[in-house]
């Protein structure tokens, strides 16, 4: 009995750590089939808070925060496929970068970088939305 109790005490932190690692940007589970953002909800826009400085971060995270700073009007018109609009009350993809939420979510990071790159290539908002929908709609939680 004592041995099994020691085993449980020893393994509990590992199980808890693994459970946290399996979770993603939010704790809500999506049960309905994913739909493209254009048929669900596009980013409503209207985010007025400033983004955090890219210099606070490194690598792709810094690139995503830089993208948010450079083309806020683009990110403010996009739906974020980590569903933070539903789970955190975000207004658009831009909202992910006004705090550290975007730094902890690969969906936010890669969506922002892709939108920025497409915008810099001259793709219009409809084209950007379509590309984002095609790339990320299957990742919804």
Secondary structure, 3 states (H helix, E strand, C coil): CHHHHHHHHHHHHHHHHHHHHHCCCCCCCCCCCCCCHHHCCCCCCCCCCCCCCHHHCCHHHHHHHHHHHHCHHHHCCCCCCCCHHHHHCCCCHHHHHCCCCHHHCHHHHHHHHHHHHHHHCCCCHHHHHHHHHHHHHHHCC
